[in-house]
């Protein structure tokens, strides 16, 4: 069985690794009549296309920048950052295989049989967050009036921004997509007409405590999906360097071991291969990886200049609120 790990010690560039991995998956697919490997191959080609061709990303980021300029004008006291990134190669590989493992496991638990190849392939068509933009807002304490609740003010501002994004971006070539979050609650601060499009993880935090607003859009000019995430600074800290990061990882590991115990080895080839690829990624010792523009002294101290382990940045914008001017009063 071919895994991404097999290509991470050659000193190649990320693009060379993805090309070789995709080519070998295609050969294996044809030799073994494994159509899921062919889907995997085509998924890798999609990643390569994003990493190779930057014209559409330039156009896209320029249109996203218009939202940044609007916020800078409308919310002069608010500090915020805009970051865009292409999901990292390792994380994308883990997510692709994780989708297979989760789907087959859930299907088996419900029906006591395994899904058809066609059903698995259909499920794998749902990737819509390979390109994501994150907006993080923070209201400096100097702009909070005595007795004001900073956290509540920030959340109110976050939802205000959320309420203007869909229409603003649709005027610039994007189409908002209906959310797949079913049965969730929504904040009263989010316009009712927009609730079908947002995944409100602020009102519906996951088991780790992760909170954020997610919106999926289709870029009609670039012909690809993007995800927009909105958080306060506290939410972002919790997700990136706080408990949500560690708890989420531990929970994922535990769930994958449970799924492996439930499905006997050898009964479903697609589950077995996806599970093994996921496990091998978790066991990767980053300090031993030899990929051009990547270095690590441990699994937590990483310098990544190629988007292997951390997402490749498309844009960074930072807006510092107005601390010293005559608008304070």
PALOSE-765371 format. One record per residue (C-alpha): x, y negated, z negated; residue in one letter. Coordinates in pm, whole numbers, plus 50000, padded with zeros to 5 digits. Each point is the difference from the previous one (the first is absolute). Layout:
% residues N
+-------+-------+-------+----+
:     x :     y :     z : aa :
+-------+-------+-------+----+
:     X :     Y :     Z :  a :
...
+-------+-------+-------+----+
% end
This chain:
% residues 329
+-------+-------+-------+----+
:     x :     y :     z : aa :
+-------+-------+-------+----+
: 50000 : 50000 : 50000 :  x :
: 50127 : 49653 : 50094 :  x :
: 49997 : 49724 : 49737 :  x :
: 50108 : 49637 : 49997 :  x :
: 50262 : 50085 : 49737 :  x :
: 50196 : 50197 : 50261 :  x :
: 50091 : 49677 : 50183 :  x :
: 50094 : 49770 : 49712 :  x :
: 50368 : 50090 : 49962 :  x :
: 50141 : 49928 : 50346 :  x :
: 50074 : 49627 : 49980 :  x :
: 49748 : 49935 : 50279 :  x :
: 49776 : 49698 : 50026 :  x :
: 49636 : 50030 : 49893 :  x :
: 49886 : 49985 : 50364 :  x :
: 50238 : 50280 : 50100 :  x :
: 49875 : 50212 : 49710 :  x :
: 49635 : 49946 : 50090 :  x :
: 50064 : 50080 : 50367 :  x :
: 50181 : 50325 : 49918 :  x :
: 49742 : 50103 : 49742 :  x :
: 49715 : 49931 : 50245 :  x :
: 50173 : 50186 : 50284 :  x :
: 50064 : 50306 : 49782 :  x :
: 49643 : 49998 : 49867 :  x :
: 49873 : 49997 : 50358 :  x :
: 50217 : 50299 : 50089 :  x :
: 49882 : 50187 : 49691 :  x :
: 49639 : 49915 : 50078 :  x :
: 50025 : 50144 : 50350 :  x :
: 50195 : 50306 : 49890 :  x :
: 49769 : 50083 : 49707 :  x :
: 49671 : 49868 : 50145 :  x :
: 49975 : 49772 : 49698 :  x :
: 49789 : 49702 : 50109 :  x :
: 50035 : 49829 : 49659 :  x :
: 50373 : 49967 : 50068 :  x :
: 49909 : 49827 : 50327 :  x :
: 49777 : 49754 : 49810 :  x :
: 50294 : 49944 : 49764 :  x :
: 50229 : 49940 : 50298 :  x :
: 49763 : 49742 : 50149 :  x :
: 49972 : 49831 : 49660 :  x :
: 50380 : 49963 : 49991 :  x :
: 49995 : 49851 : 50351 :  x :
: 49753 : 49741 : 49872 :  x :
: 50247 : 49906 : 49725 :  x :
: 50283 : 49975 : 50251 :  x :
: 49794 : 49769 : 50217 :  x :
: 49937 : 49768 : 49704 :  x :
: 50366 : 49991 : 49905 :  x :
: 50126 : 49949 : 50357 :  x :
: 49763 : 49737 : 50137 :  x :
: 49988 : 49675 : 49806 :  x :
: 49806 : 49771 : 50236 :  x :
: 49661 : 50100 : 49866 :  x :
: 50125 : 49965 : 49641 :  x :
: 50119 : 49647 : 50074 :  x :
: 49658 : 49910 : 50139 :  x :
: 49824 : 50166 : 49709 :  x :
: 50210 : 49835 : 49730 :  x :
: 49953 : 49659 : 50162 :  x :
: 49622 : 50041 : 49977 :  x :
: 50027 : 50121 : 49639 :  x :
: 50212 : 49690 : 49932 :  x :
: 49698 : 49785 : 50085 :  x :
: 49829 : 50146 : 49693 :  x :
: 50306 : 49912 : 49793 :  x :
: 49985 : 49639 : 50123 :  x :
: 49628 : 49980 : 49917 :  x :
: 50059 : 50125 : 49645 :  x :
: 50288 : 49756 : 49950 :  x :
: 49767 : 49714 : 50094 :  x :
: 49690 : 50121 : 49813 :  x :
: 50170 : 50118 : 49679 :  x :
: 50292 : 49760 : 49935 :  x :
: 50040 : 50107 : 49635 :  x :
: 50006 : 50372 : 50075 :  x :
: 50330 : 50183 : 50038 :  x :
: 49983 : 50294 : 50237 :  x :
: 50204 : 50228 : 50224 :  x :
: 49921 : 50164 : 50333 :  x :
: 50191 : 50316 : 50086 :  x :
: 49955 : 50221 : 50304 :  x :
: 50158 : 50339 : 50043 :  x :
: 49998 : 50318 : 50205 :  x :
: 49959 : 50295 : 49767 :  x :
: 50332 : 50174 : 49934 :  x :
: 50094 : 50315 : 50191 :  x :
: 50020 : 50219 : 49689 :  x :
: 49674 : 49871 : 49854 :  x :
: 49820 : 50041 : 50333 :  x :
: 50123 : 50356 : 50034 :  x :
: 49885 : 50073 : 49647 :  x :
: 49660 : 49850 : 50064 :  x :
: 49947 : 50191 : 50325 :  x :
: 50072 : 50333 : 49833 :  x :
: 49810 : 49896 : 49689 :  x :
: 49690 : 49939 : 50210 :  x :
: 50019 : 50357 : 50133 :  x :
: 50051 : 50151 : 49655 :  x :
: 49718 : 49799 : 49841 :  x :
: 49752 : 50057 : 50283 :  x :
: 50054 : 50376 : 50020 :  x :
: 49990 : 50036 : 49622 :  x :
: 49677 : 49801 : 49963 :  x :
: 49838 : 50186 : 50288 :  x :
: 50100 : 50336 : 49855 :  x :
: 49872 : 49907 : 49653 :  x :
: 49664 : 49898 : 50146 :  x :
: 49939 : 50271 : 50261 :  x :
: 50233 : 50285 : 49890 :  x :
: 50147 : 50013 : 50348 :  x :
: 50255 : 49801 : 50199 :  x :
: 49914 : 49717 : 50242 :  x :
: 50035 : 50042 : 50374 :  x :
: 50299 : 49856 : 50184 :  x :
: 49765 : 49751 : 50168 :  x :
: 49879 : 49877 : 49660 :  x :
: 50357 : 49955 : 49872 :  x :
: 50096 : 49807 : 50314 :  x :
: 49695 : 49778 : 49964 :  x :
: 50091 : 49925 : 49638 :  x :
: 50353 : 49899 : 50102 :  x :
: 49867 : 49723 : 50222 :  x :
: 49921 : 49781 : 49697 :  x :
: 50339 : 49829 : 49951 :  x :
: 49933 : 49629 : 49990 :  x :
: 50263 : 49858 : 49764 :  x :
: 50331 : 50055 : 50180 :  x :
: 50016 : 49621 : 50023 :  x :
: 49894 : 49816 : 49685 :  x :
: 50002 : 49640 : 49881 :  x :
: 49992 : 49924 : 49628 :  x :
: 49888 : 49669 : 49850 :  x :
: 50096 : 49948 : 49636 :  x :
: 49868 : 49693 : 49815 :  x :
: 50096 : 49839 : 49672 :  x :
: 49876 : 49684 : 49829 :  x :
: 50286 : 49838 : 49804 :  x :
: 49917 : 49934 : 49636 :  x :
: 50061 : 49628 : 50045 :  x :
: 49690 : 49987 : 50224 :  x :
: 49771 : 50175 : 49750 :  x :
: 49796 : 49757 : 49791 :  x :
: 50002 : 50043 : 49621 :  x :
: 49767 : 50282 : 49904 :  x :
: 49991 : 50139 : 50353 :  x :
: 50032 : 50374 : 50062 :  x :
: 50283 : 50032 : 50247 :  x :
: 49926 : 50362 : 50094 :  x :
: 49634 : 49926 : 50077 :  x :
: 50088 : 49687 : 50200 :  x :
: 50251 : 50199 : 50206 :  x :
: 49745 : 50272 : 50071 :  x :
: 49743 : 49743 : 50102 :  x :
: 50251 : 49844 : 50240 :  x :
: 50092 : 50344 : 50135 :  x :
: 49638 : 50071 : 50089 :  x :
: 49966 : 49652 : 50152 :  x :
: 50286 : 50087 : 50234 :  x :
: 49845 : 50342 : 50069 :  x :
: 49676 : 49831 : 50104 :  x :
: 50165 : 49791 : 50271 :  x :
: 50238 : 50258 : 50150 :  x :
: 49764 : 50212 : 50219 :  x :
: 49849 : 49712 : 50197 :  x :
: 50331 : 49813 : 50018 :  x :
: 50187 : 50298 : 50149 :  x :
: 49717 : 50106 : 50228 :  x :
: 50029 : 49657 : 50164 :  x :
: 50365 : 50091 : 50071 :  x :
: 49955 : 50335 : 50171 :  x :
: 49939 : 50242 : 49712 :  x :
: 49691 : 50213 : 49931 :  x :
: 49915 : 50099 : 49642 :  x :
: 49934 : 50370 : 49942 :  x :
: 49738 : 50158 : 49777 :  x :
: 50149 : 50132 : 49676 :  x :
: 50008 : 50372 : 49923 :  x :
: 49961 : 49940 : 49625 :  x :
: 49667 : 50159 : 49911 :  x :
: 49799 : 49939 : 49687 :  x :
: 50233 : 49733 : 49865 :  x :
: 49913 : 49687 : 49805 :  x :
: 50064 : 49651 : 50131 :  x :
: 50067 : 49675 : 49822 :  x :
: 49719 : 49745 : 50012 :  x :
: 50270 : 49758 : 50116 :  x :
: 50029 : 50183 : 50332 :  x :
: 49744 : 49892 : 50258 :  x :
: 49733 : 50267 : 50046 :  x :
: 50038 : 49990 : 50377 :  x :
: 50369 : 50089 : 49967 :  x :
: 49969 : 50287 : 49753 :  x :
: 49971 : 50271 : 50267 :  x :
: 50348 : 49904 : 50123 :  x :
: 50200 : 49975 : 49677 :  x :
: 50131 : 50276 : 49777 :  x :
: 49976 : 49834 : 49661 :  x :
: 50253 : 50176 : 49777 :  x :
: 49973 : 49715 : 49750 :  x :
: 49648 : 50108 : 49909 :  x :
: 50094 : 50363 : 50070 :  x :
: 50357 : 50048 : 49870 :  x :
: 50149 : 50345 : 50051 :  x :
: 50112 : 50231 : 49720 :  x :
: 50340 : 49829 : 49977 :  x :
: 49841 : 49658 : 49951 :  x :
: 50089 : 49876 : 50351 :  x :
: 49799 : 49694 : 50107 :  x :
: 49982 : 49823 : 50335 :  x :
: 49766 : 49895 : 50280 :  x :
: 50052 : 50180 : 50332 :  x :
: 49869 : 49899 : 50340 :  x :
: 50061 : 50186 : 50328 :  x :
: 49998 : 49815 : 50332 :  x :
: 50060 : 50095 : 50361 :  x :
: 50231 : 49766 : 50191 :  x :
: 49838 : 49975 : 50343 :  x :
: 50307 : 49834 : 50150 :  x :
: 50260 : 50244 : 49865 :  x :
: 49754 : 50294 : 50015 :  x :
: 50082 : 50136 : 49657 :  x :
: 49855 : 50006 : 49650 :  x :
: 50132 : 49798 : 49709 :  x :
: 49917 : 49990 : 49631 :  x :
: 49984 : 49684 : 49790 :  x :
: 50049 : 50037 : 49624 :  x :
: 49920 : 49724 : 49751 :  x :
: 50128 : 49998 : 49641 :  x :
: 50080 : 49769 : 49713 :  x :
: 50359 : 49995 : 49881 :  x :
: 49908 : 50214 : 49698 :  x :
: 49829 : 50259 : 50223 :  x :
: 50302 : 50008 : 50229 :  x :
: 50245 : 50041 : 49711 :  x :
: 49790 : 50284 : 49859 :  x :
: 49995 : 50175 : 50338 :  x :
: 50363 : 49948 : 50100 :  x :
: 50205 : 50010 : 49680 :  x :
: 49749 : 50092 : 49732 :  x :
: 49809 : 50307 : 49883 :  x :
: 49799 : 50045 : 50322 :  x :
: 50317 : 50077 : 50192 :  x :
: 50121 : 50270 : 49762 :  x :
: 49660 : 50142 : 49901 :  x :
: 49893 : 50021 : 50365 :  x :
: 50312 : 50196 : 50090 :  x :
: 49962 : 50243 : 49711 :  x :
: 49631 : 50049 : 50072 :  x :
: 50073 : 50074 : 50366 :  x :
: 50261 : 50259 : 49905 :  x :
: 49761 : 50172 : 49760 :  x :
: 49716 : 50005 : 50254 :  x :
: 50221 : 50151 : 50269 :  x :
: 50112 : 50281 : 49768 :  x :
: 49634 : 50069 : 49917 :  x :
: 49912 : 50021 : 50369 :  x :
: 50284 : 50242 : 50067 :  x :
: 49881 : 50226 : 49719 :  x :
: 49646 : 50000 : 50139 :  x :
: 50087 : 50101 : 50359 :  x :
: 50198 : 50325 : 50040 :  x :
: 50321 : 49978 : 50199 :  x :
: 49959 : 50139 : 50351 :  x :
: 49625 : 49949 : 50034 :  x :
: 50014 : 49661 : 50175 :  x :
: 50311 : 49916 : 50202 :  x :
: 49916 : 49629 : 50028 :  x :
: 49960 : 49963 : 49625 :  x :
: 50322 : 50195 : 49933 :  x :
: 50209 : 49791 : 50238 :  x :
: 49858 : 49663 : 49891 :  x :
: 50042 : 50092 : 49633 :  x :
: 50362 : 50109 : 50052 :  x :
: 50084 : 49680 : 50187 :  x :
: 49846 : 49794 : 49718 :  x :
: 50194 : 50187 : 49732 :  x :
: 50328 : 49962 : 50185 :  x :
: 49947 : 49623 : 50026 :  x :
: 49936 : 49978 : 49625 :  x :
: 50324 : 50193 : 49937 :  x :
: 50207 : 49777 : 50227 :  x :
: 50318 : 49865 : 49835 :  x :
: 50027 : 49658 : 50159 :  x :
: 50363 : 49952 : 49897 :  x :
: 50095 : 50285 : 50237 :  x :
: 49804 : 49867 : 50297 :  x :
: 50213 : 49872 : 50289 :  x :
: 49789 : 49778 : 50224 :  x :
: 50133 : 49687 : 50169 :  x :
: 49914 : 49682 : 49802 :  x :
: 49895 : 50196 : 49694 :  x :
: 50179 : 50057 : 49672 :  x :
: 49905 : 50118 : 49652 :  x :
: 50185 : 50066 : 49678 :  x :
: 49697 : 50179 : 49854 :  x :
: 49631 : 50055 : 50071 :  x :
: 49920 : 49664 : 49838 :  x :
: 50293 : 49783 : 50114 :  x :
: 49959 : 49967 : 50376 :  x :
: 50125 : 49760 : 50268 :  x :
: 49784 : 50059 : 50305 :  x :
: 50054 : 49796 : 50314 :  x :
: 49818 : 50225 : 50244 :  x :
: 49657 : 50084 : 49855 :  x :
: 50088 : 50355 : 49906 :  x :
: 49892 : 49995 : 49636 :  x :
: 49855 : 49650 : 49960 :  x :
: 49771 : 49844 : 50255 :  x :
: 50160 : 49793 : 50273 :  x :
: 49907 : 49634 : 49947 :  x :
: 49818 : 49819 : 50279 :  x :
: 49970 : 49668 : 49825 :  x :
: 50062 : 49836 : 49664 :  x :
: 49825 : 49672 : 49918 :  x :
: 50011 : 49836 : 49660 :  x :
: 49796 : 49700 : 49889 :  x :
: 50093 : 49831 : 49672 :  x :
: 49721 : 49798 : 49847 :  x :
: 50033 : 49626 : 49955 :  x :
: 50150 : 49950 : 49656 :  x :
: 50092 : 49632 : 50022 :  x :
: 49774 : 49766 : 50189 :  x :
: 49717 : 49760 : 49942 :  x :
: 49735 : 50264 : 50071 :  x :
: 50037 : 50160 : 49657 :  x :
: 49728 : 49781 : 49853 :  x :
+-------+-------+-------+----+
% end
